[in-house]
């Protein structure tokens, strides 16, 4: 969630979903994340192509279904600034972060 994950709210949705993105080179890692989250997902990870600084690379995304509990998490991790959500680690969250969370 802190780096490679995000709670995504689309313009038409009122309930966010969790998405985790990782380069295809780290397939074993993203597959292990998918296995832990698979009961929250409706499909296997997707494979996509992106262009970064003129170089194409493959990446994978694990995407969950939308769940109402994610609304609470979204308010904990995101602030709305100029009509855009910005991910932040607020001081009251620091107490909950351990090695696994990081």
N, C-alpha and C positions, 0 to 999 in steps of 0.2 A: 504494500500500500504506500509506503513512504517513497519508493523510487520507481519501481516498474509497474506498480498497480495504481488503479484509479477507480473511483466511484463516479460513473458517468450518468449525467442527466441530459437527455436530449431535449430539444425545444418543445416537443409535444408530450413528453412523458412527465409524470409527477413522482415516479418511483425510480430510483437509480439502480443500475446494475454494476457489478464489479468486473473489471477487465484487467488482465495481467499480460504484459507484453515482454517478449524476450527474443533475442536473435536466434535464428534457426540453429546456429552453431552450438547453442546450449540446449539442444533437444532433450537430453536426459533430465535436465533440471526442470524445464517447463512441463515435461510429461509427469514428473513426480508431483508438481504443483497441481496439475490437472487431476491426477488420481486422488489427491486429498480433497479437491473441490468438486469432483465429478457429480456428486449427488445434488449439487446446486446448479449444474449446467444442463442445457438441453441439447448440446452437441459437442463433438470433439473439438480440440483446438483448431483454429483456422490458420492457414499459411498464406502470407501476403508478401508483396514486394514493395520496398520503399526505396527512395532515392535520397541519399544523404551526401551532400557536397559532391554531387555528380557521380557517386558510386551507388550502384544498385545492390541491395542486400535483401535476403529473406528474413522474415520474422514470423513468429507465431503468437497467437493471442488466445488466451483462455477467457471465455466470457460466460458469466453466470446469468441466470434469469434475474429479473427484478424482484426484490423483496422489500416489504415495508420497513424492516429493521435497518436497511441501508439508509433510509432517510435520517435516522438518528446518527449513524456513523458519518453521513455526509455533512451534517451540521457541526460535528466535532472536528472534521478535517478541512473544511472548506469555508472561505469567506467570499461573499459576493462583492466584488469591486468593479465599478463601472460596467454593470450588467454582465460580468464574466466571473466564473468561479475560479478562485485561486487556492491551491492546496497549501496549508500551513500546519506547522506543529505548534499548537498553543501550549502555554506553560502548564496547564492542568493535565495535559496528555502525557507529559514527560514521566510522570510516576508510573504509567502503565507500560512503558516501553522497556523491553528486556532484550537479550541477545536474539531470541527467536523473532520477536517483532521487528527488530532492525534488520 
